[in-house]
Amino acid sequence: RIDNDKGYSPDNCRWITRAENNCNQRIRKDNKTGYRGVTYRRGRYECSVRMNGKKIYLGSHKTDAEYVARLRDKFIIDNKLNRTLNFKV
C-alpha cells in the first residue's frame, strides 16, 4: 500500500520491491525514542542504517535522540538512499 493508514484499494496500491516495502512502515509501538532508526541502548541513543546487507553505525548521543535522528536523515540524504526520513526536508 502507498499509505499504510488507508485500506486496500486500486488507488492506494502499487508494485514495489521488497526493499521499498520495508521502508514503508510505521514507527513500531515499542519504539520509545519516537524516531525511525534510533534505539536506546546502554544509556545512549544510537542509530545505524543497513546498506548492501551491512549495518553501518552512524553515531550516538547520551541525551539527545533528535540529534541522532538528524544524523540518520543526513546520511540517507547524502547517500541518496530510499528510506523514510524522520524530518521533512
Protein Blocks (a to p, Z undefined) as FASTA:
>chain_A
ZZlmbccdfklgccddfklmmmmccddfklmnopghiaceehiacddddeehiacdfbdc
fklmklmmmmmmmmmmmnopacddfbdZZ
